[in-house]
Amino acid sequence: MIDRIRLRPTGQGLFEFTAEVIESVARAKVCDGLCTLLVQHTSASLVIQENADPSARRDLERWLARLVPEGDALYSHTQEGPDDMPAHVRSALTATSLSIPIADGQLAMGAWQGIFLWEHRHHPGMRTIVVHLLAD
């Protein structure tokens, strides 16, 4: 089964959408199988990360911003603004797809894990995540 989740992030940062993925799995009635997620954009990424303490997200966001700064003179791809090329690099360094096992109708994730869209642009548009559910 293929599903799509559409998100509208408000700017740069990590935006949790675990609940939306759980809803897709429930609608598909997959008992055991695999959930694969793909973000259909080149300036955003997907991560599984801690969802209990917001300071973990803030620390990750600051770390990646320091690793790939905006305004670097090295960049020539700047038609869409100073955050454009850094967003592509940040996306390349993280992940654009994730695979999560499904066991007994549930995502087989740890207690403190959440699924996040990592938006790398300051003024993003709508983001689409393709959800592919495969049953055993």
C-alpha positions as CSV (number, residue, x, y, z in Angstrom):
1,M,0.0,0.0,0.0
2,I,1.2,3.5,-0.8
3,D,0.1,6.5,1.3
4,R,1.2,10.1,1.4
5,I,1.6,12.4,4.3
6,R,1.7,16.1,3.7
7,L,3.3,18.5,6.2
8,R,3.7,22.2,6.2
9,P,6.7,23.1,8.4
10,T,6.9,26.6,9.6
11,G,10.7,27.0,9.1
12,Q,13.9,25.2,9.7
13,G,14.0,22.5,12.3
14,L,12.7,19.0,13.3
15,F,9.0,18.4,13.1
16,E,7.6,15.2,14.5
17,F,5.1,13.2,12.5
18,T,5.1,9.8,14.2
19,A,1.3,9.9,14.8
20,E,0.6,10.4,11.1
21,V,2.8,7.3,10.2
22,I,1.0,5.3,13.0
23,E,-2.3,6.2,11.4
24,S,-1.1,5.0,7.9
25,V,-0.1,1.7,9.4
26,A,-3.4,1.3,11.2
27,R,-5.5,2.2,8.1
28,A,-3.5,-0.4,6.1
29,K,-4.1,-3.1,8.8
30,V,-0.5,-4.4,8.4
31,C,0.2,-6.9,11.2
32,D,3.9,-7.7,10.3
33,G,5.9,-6.1,7.6
34,L,7.9,-3.0,6.7
35,C,7.2,0.7,6.6
36,T,9.4,2.7,4.2
37,L,9.2,6.5,4.2
38,L,10.6,8.8,1.5
39,V,10.6,12.6,1.6
40,Q,10.1,13.9,-2.0
41,H,12.3,16.9,-1.7
42,T,16.0,17.8,-1.9
43,S,16.2,20.3,0.9
44,A,14.6,18.3,3.7
45,S,15.3,15.0,5.3
46,L,14.0,12.3,7.6
47,V,15.4,11.1,10.9
48,I,14.4,8.9,13.8
49,Q,15.4,10.7,17.0
50,E,14.5,11.3,20.6
51,N,11.1,12.7,21.1
52,A,10.9,13.1,24.9
53,D,13.3,16.0,25.5
54,P,13.1,19.0,23.1
55,S,16.6,20.0,24.0
56,A,17.9,17.0,22.0
57,R,16.2,18.4,18.9
58,R,17.6,21.9,19.5
59,D,21.1,20.6,20.0
60,L,20.9,18.6,16.8
61,E,19.6,21.6,14.9
62,R,22.4,23.9,16.2
63,W,25.1,21.3,15.5
64,L,24.0,20.8,11.9
65,A,23.8,24.6,11.4
66,R,27.3,24.9,12.6
67,L,28.6,22.0,10.5
68,V,26.9,23.4,7.3
69,P,26.7,27.2,7.7
70,E,24.7,29.5,5.5
71,G,26.5,32.2,3.5
72,D,29.6,30.2,2.8
73,A,31.5,31.7,-0.2
74,L,32.1,28.2,-1.5
75,Y,28.5,27.9,-2.7
76,S,27.6,28.8,-6.2
77,H,24.0,27.4,-6.2
78,T,22.3,30.4,-4.6
79,Q,19.4,31.3,-6.9
80,E,16.8,30.5,-4.3
81,G,18.5,32.3,-1.4
82,P,21.4,31.8,1.1
83,D,19.7,28.8,2.7
84,D,19.3,26.9,-0.6
85,M,22.7,25.1,-1.0
86,P,23.2,24.5,2.7
87,A,19.8,22.8,2.7
88,H,20.9,20.5,-0.1
89,V,24.1,19.6,1.8
90,R,22.3,19.1,5.1
91,S,19.8,16.8,3.3
92,A,22.7,14.8,1.7
93,L,24.4,14.4,5.1
94,T,21.2,13.0,6.8
95,A,18.6,10.7,5.2
96,T,15.8,11.1,2.7
97,S,14.3,7.6,3.4
98,L,13.8,5.4,6.4
99,S,12.7,1.8,6.9
100,I,10.9,0.8,10.1
101,P,9.7,-2.8,10.9
102,I,6.1,-3.4,11.8
103,A,5.4,-6.1,14.4
104,D,2.0,-7.0,15.7
105,G,0.5,-4.0,13.9
106,Q,2.9,-1.5,15.6
107,L,6.0,0.4,14.4
108,A,8.9,-1.5,16.1
109,M,10.5,1.7,17.5
110,G,12.0,2.3,20.9
111,A,10.1,4.1,23.7
112,W,11.8,7.5,23.1
113,Q,12.0,7.4,19.4
114,G,10.0,9.6,17.1
115,I,9.9,10.1,13.3
116,F,10.8,13.6,12.2
117,L,10.9,15.7,9.1
118,W,14.1,17.8,9.2
119,E,13.3,20.9,7.3
120,H,16.5,22.7,6.1
121,R,14.9,25.8,4.5
122,H,13.7,29.0,6.3
123,H,10.6,29.4,4.2
124,P,9.6,25.9,3.0
125,G,6.4,25.0,1.2
126,M,4.3,21.9,1.6
127,R,6.4,18.7,2.1
128,T,5.3,15.3,0.9
129,I,6.4,12.0,2.5
130,V,5.6,8.8,0.6
131,V,4.7,5.9,2.9
132,H,5.1,2.4,1.4
133,L,3.7,-0.4,3.6
134,L,4.6,-3.9,2.8
135,A,3.0,-6.8,4.7
136,D,4.6,-10.2,5.3
